[in-house]
Amino acid sequence: MTRDTAGDVTRDVRVLPSGVTLVSEVRPDAASAATGWFVTVGSRDEPATHAGISHALEHLAFKGTDEWDAYDLNRRLDALGARSNAYTGEDRTAYYGSVLPEHLGELNELLAALLRPALRPDDVALERGVILEEIAMADDDPESRAGDLVAGAAFGDGRGDDHPLGRPILGTRESVAALTADDLRAWHAATYRPDRLVVVLAGRVEVEAEAQRIDALARRLIRTAEARGDGAAGRDADRPSPRPVPRTAPVWRPGAARHGDRRLRRAYGALLAPGVPQDDPRRIAAMLLAQVLGEPGHGQLHWALVDTGLADQAGLLHEAGDGFGTYGGWFESRARDEARVQETFVRTLREAQDAPLDADAWARAARTAATDAALQAETPYGRLMALGDAWIERRELHDPADEVARILATPVDAGRALLEARPFDRAALVALGPETGPGARPGSHEAHPVRVP
């Protein structure tokens, strides 16, 4: 057990007898309580043949258990007055919510039930159609599509195969259409296990009582997973049972391409460049650097593209992942300005690598980031996410005061050091626009190489 006490706030992390890691922050003066069940598996853990299975399992979690159907489960959540939700990311799946403190135990029971979905074949068939529609909607959203295209262009393993990070979290039409109830049961058995489970409590919480409850609920999850693992022996031998693939860092494939689409009247762009991993001490400097270069309304990309009227939007952010990190950029403009916008966008980032980094802009970015961190710390719900992220990513018992202090103490020289590595020389960029745009071939929807200045 690790414990940290500051004033009336007590933070604690322990491994329960079931194997579940429990992270808690007790604030006796809080008016609410929040809880989150984080399963450390996501889209980057999936084999290509089962891409999208983690997201599909999250969807199916809300279709009911062996005891409760979907109506009963959601009615019980509503009866608590719970603010609850779920998400699937590249490296985790989360089920979480906030309630008045007296209802926290019931909320934990319901969230634990979500982790034991019935996975009935009829439910799987219905939800498969819902996800396929979600994929179609993402394809109709040019910003989302540009992001998926640049991920596919940037990430490879050096042998010509796509890295899991190059695939959409939703999966592909082919992989989702092929998912079966047996696939989902096997994935559930392999991944929804105590050693992959982190439960976080924040707010006005009775930790000892909740720890006992969570441990008992986790044991029930173990029994469900074991039963499904035993049942996987009867699967069709021609379709291998899905198992998580080892996590590896992607190999970057720099370059640029353009995709033409007859449906579009505007131009969109997305960029990825190598950043720093989530457990790297430079993660804060990378976040601040991205703000200086690309914060909407304030960064260098804004002044070069949006303030001049050349683009409607342009920005850059940094995302720190498990074993890797990325600077992710984007722009949107009139189709006739696509070439100028792309040239200015890339030139602005590359020239920043050779120019002095503005100390005043750095200080403003640090104050903004510190304010955001302080605001997140104001509620148990905000603390839930910060605590979960810090423990999963860095095995760190998150203290918001320390985080604010780290942000404000990060010097501008740390940003200059990151630029000296010239990350934007190794960027991948994808432009998406009308078929008649620069580099497009009439009548084609294929990607074509374009020159990056």
Beta strands, then each sheet from edge to edge (+ up, - down):
strand 1: 2-6
strand 2: 9-15
strand 3: 21-26
strand 4: 33-39
strand 5: 83-88
strand 6: 93-99
strand 7: 155-156
strand 8: 197-203
strand 9: 251-252
strand 10: 255-260
strand 11: 266-274
strand 12: 313-321
strand 13: 324-334
strand 14: 428-433
strand 15: 447-449
sheet 1: 1+ 2- 3+ 8+ 4- 6+ 5-
sheet 2: 7+ 9-
sheet 3: 12+ 13- 11+ 14- 10- 15+
end
